[in-house]
Amino acid sequence: MGFSLTTASGNAKIVNLSSNIAAVITFLMNGKVMFIVGIPAALCCILGHWVGSGLAIKNGAKVIRPAFIGVLAILFIKIGMDLIK
């Protein structure tokens, strides 16, 4: 769509936040929320996103691109290992 890597990454975070809010509402309505796990996970996510967005704003694509490639590599390794099992 012609977005820079920084803008595209920011837009993806907004979409991800929307899906996470919908998931929380769904789980709350069904009484399936494990608060003892969810609250620390949410706090760690907030901290990670705050640090990551600060780095992305300050350094742009030179930080986003290696992080993106690293996460994709880990995902491919995990999927490959799951297929072997």
Secondary structure, 3 states (H helix, E strand, C coil): CCCCHHHHHHHHHHHHHHHHHHHHHHHHHCCCCCHHHHHHHHHHHHHHHHHHHHHHHHHCHHHHHHHHHHHHHHHHHHHHHHHHC
